[in-house]
Amino acid sequence: MATPVLEKSPTDEVMDFLLSAPTPEQILALRPSAAVQERLRYLLDGNRNATLNDAERAELDMYLQVEHFIRRLKVRAQEKLAENE
């Protein structure tokens, strides 16, 4: 399987999104790009098969950190919406 190449890292995508001053609703609707999803699938498959090199393991760890941040951000956005109801 060919390794997908990303134009922007997941961190870059998140930073660009946050710089657009999204609303809580937009934060809740945030999803990774198709390229990021494909790359993550590649890394997760490699992790399951124990075929990742050190750089790919580090990249997977970065993805997991970004995902954790986004989950926390979405919790805050949901709380903000609840306050405004």
ZIJOVEN-V264838 format. One record per run of one state. SS is the DSSP state (h for helix, s for strand, l for the rest). FROM is the first residue (numbers start at 0). TO is the last residue. Records with the same first field share a line. If there is no record, write none. Layout:
# ZIJOVEN-V264838
SS = FROM-TO ; FROM-TO
This chain:
# ZIJOVEN-V264838
l = 0-8 ; 19-22 ; 29-32 ; 48-52 ; 83-84
h = 9-18 ; 23-28 ; 33-47 ; 53-82
